[in-house]
Amino acid sequence: MKTTRVVASLLLITLAAGCGPAGGTDRPVAADATATVPRPVNVADPAEVPSAAAAPNCDPRASFRPEGPLPKAGAMPAGTPMARIAAKGRLVVGIDQNAYLFGFRDPESGELVGFEIDMAREMARAIFGDPNKVQFRAITTADRIPVLQNHQVDMVIRTMTMTCERWQQVAFSTEYIASRQRLLVRRNEGIKDFADLANRKVCATRGSTSIRTIAAQPSKPIPVSTDSTLDCLVLLQQRQVDAVSTIDILLAGLAAQDPTTEVIGAPVSDEPAGIGIPQGEEDMVRFVNGVLEKMRADATWTRIYDKWLRSRLGAADPPAAVYR
């Protein structure tokens, strides 16, 4: 696997020029220039912290159990969401195109690659027998639930944390990768944990559970939001924030792109990621869970994990399925 590095750099140029008329008489020239550090678009500083909606207690990992063996690829049961997808000839999946190791563009081929891209291709393989019959739609963190509710995509595979609140809005597969929320900081700045970030700015993506978790820390850091985690890295490099806080598996990808940063701190939350599916499509949820069961059993999950993540995150087993 080729390693890509994203390095965000700033070039601040202040030009001060003076000239004098013939005869050598100097004329003072005002040289009061102020340069503004550029920012990614849609930065909210401070971030709006969404209030938690009331939701019944649940086990957010518990999904719908597969029913019987998987249908043969190319022969989806009539009247199911899978048959509808087969009829249109492609699986539409909401993904991240800026998450190194998970969903990003290969700099040589221009193709989308990564752990979650390969997960999506396995879903297409199960429906069509062809992993290439998938259409990727790049979405932001905040887009994930709306595009499912509006049926603009068939599923979302974008490190989406399963919560009881979100189960009221969309459905989820079983957990396909485990993660915890931690911190990414610049090296050698003395920041070791959230306790060192009192009244300092910490970045996460808009629409993520991370924003609430940052705001809830006893040290009272100031949450800042962006459209993408990569934008948070840019703000960290520009010294406009003091840390980035999201799930550790995404932070590992940022640290791989910028070796002047490091992942630190104790985990502050549990973030099980599931494949998002429109609410009411229980047949689709059971089918996807059947595909995940097969991927666990035949080591497809391990092969994909080892290809993209093992060198950064260490060896891992697929999360065990939990059913209702």
C-alpha positions, 0 to 999 in steps of 0.5 A, a space after each residue: 500500500 502506498 502511503 500518502 501524506 497530506 501536509 497543510 502549509 501556510 505561507 504568510 507574506 508581508 510586503 513593506 515597500 518604501 520609495 523616495 523622490 529624486 533628490 534623496 528626500 525620504 518619505 515615510 510609507 505606512 507598512 501596517 499590513 495584517 495577514 489573515 490565516 485562511 480557514 477551511 470553509 464552514 468552520 464554527 468557532 465555537 461549535 454549536 453543541 447539539 442537545 441530546 434528544 430523548 431516546 429509550 435505553 437500548 443496546 446500540 450494538 444490537 441489530 436484526 439477526 440474519 434470516 437463513 442463508 444469504 440469497 445467491 448474488 444476482 438473485 435477490 428476493 422479490 419485493 426486498 430493498 436488495 431487489 430494488 437495488 439490483 434492478 437499478 444496477 448499482 448500490 449507492 453508498 455514502 462514504 468519506 473521501 477525505 479519511 486516510 486509510 478508510 475512504 480516500 482518493 489514491 493519488 496515482 489512480 484517482 480511485 477511491 480506496 480504503 477500508 470502508 471502500 472495500 467494505 462497500 464493495 463486499 456489499 455490492 459483491 453480495 448483491 450483484 456478484 460484482 464488487 464494482 457495481 457500486 456508486 460512491 457518494 461523498 458526504 459530510 458527517 452531518 449528511 449521514 442521517 439526512 441522506 438515509 432519511 431522504 433515500 438518496 443513498 442505499 447505505 452509509 459506511 462512514 464510521 457512523 457511531 451507533 447510538 440509541 438516539 440515532 436508532 430512532 432516525 435510521 437503522 444499523 447493521 451490527 458493529 463492523 469496527 470498534 473505536 474510542 474517542 481520543 486526542 490528536 495533538 502536535 508533538 512536544 507541546 505538553 498536552 497529555 489528556 483533556 485535563 490539559 485543554 482547559 479553555 483551549 480549542 478542540 476540533 471535531 466534525 459537525 454532526 458527530 457525537 465527538 462535539 458533545 463529548 468534547 463539551 462534556 469534559 470537566 476541563 471545559 475545552 472549547 469545541 470547534 466544528 468543521 465539515 471534515 476531520 481533515 479540515 480539523 487537521 488543517 486547523 491544528 497545523 495552523 495552530 488555530 486549535 490545540 487538538 483534534 478529538 474524534 475516534 482513534 481509528 480516524 486519528 491514526 490516519 491523520 497522524 500517518 499523514 502528519 508525523 509532527 502529530 500524535 494520538 494521545 490521552 485515555 479514551 473518553 467514549 465508546 464509539 461502535 461503528 455500524 453501517 447506516 441503513 434507512 429506517 424501516 428496511 429491516 430486510 436490508 439490515 438482516 441481509 447486510 448482517 448476513 454479509 458481515 457474518 460471512 466476512 467474519 467467518 471466511 476472514 474477508 474482514 481480516 484480510 481487508 483490515 490487515 490491508 489497510 489498518 493493521 500496520 497503524 492499529 495493530 492486529 484485531 479481530 472483527 467485533 462480535 455480532 450482537 442481535 436483538 
